[in-house]
Amino acid sequence: MTKRFQILLGLLTCLIFMTSWSLPEDREGALVSISVTTKGIMQNGYGIEMTVTNVETKMSFEINSLGAISPHSIIENLPPGKYIVSKIEIPLGGLKYINQSQNMTDFFGVLEFEKDKAYYLGDFYGKREVGSQNVFHLKIENENVPEKLLKKLKKKGIELKEEDFIKTYPYKKEELTIY
């Protein structure tokens, strides 16, 4: 082997090593997703904005919709740890329904997210109650991860199948009230 070839081989090896070394940095945390579809009087709502707060560090992170009328919301690279849901905002027409109550936090409980894992909080359906309180009652509509969510993730370069998700909903038979 010539000296020049050895140097090129060494540089190529270093380049491959550095490239593979930097790839894990793209996914330093967990992927968390949720789906919500709502209906009101002559109105439809899609998506949810959800704030999760780390129990230990008290840092908050937002789970945001994948699009203007997408029912699916995600957060990528959420740092590993234990979290509570501290706020939910649901758009319907020109209004936003917000819940920051202890009941809402208790509904989801403490959620623990690990690095490089994908979590699904549920596919919720909500109908606005007619009356003076204008509340939603959300409940799990479907226990599967929606195919449309998987397609949207694929468009973002995230290749996941339903079995790759950890489903976090022991609350599937309960209702969450948003007011």
BELBEL-V512967 format. One line per field, one symbol per residue. phi: phi as a letter, one per 40 degrees, with the letter a starting at -180 (. if undefined). psi: psi as a letter, one per 20 degrees, with the letter a starting at -180 (. if undefined). burial: 1 if it has 24 or more other C-alpha atoms within 12 Angstrom, else 0. Layout:
# BELBEL-V512967
phi->???
psi->???
burial->???
This chain:
# BELBEL-V512967
phi->.cccccccccccccccccccccccccbcacbbbababbbbcfabbbgabbbbbccccgcbbbcbccadbccbbabbfcddicbbcbabbbcagcbbcbbbccdcccdcgcbbbbdgbbbbchbcbbbccciccfbbbcaccaccccdcccccccccgbcbbdcccccbbcccccbbcbb
psi->pqggghggggggggggghghhighhhmibqppqqpppqqaokqqqprqpppqpphgijqqqpoqqirhkpipqrpqkppqapqqoiqppoqocjqppppkrhggghghappppqqkqpqpirnqpqppppahhlqqoprphpiqpphhghghghhjjooqrgiiqopknijhirqppp.
burial->00000000000000000000000000000111111111110001111111111100000011111100011111111111111111111111000011110001101100111001111111111111000000111111101111001101100000010000111110000011111
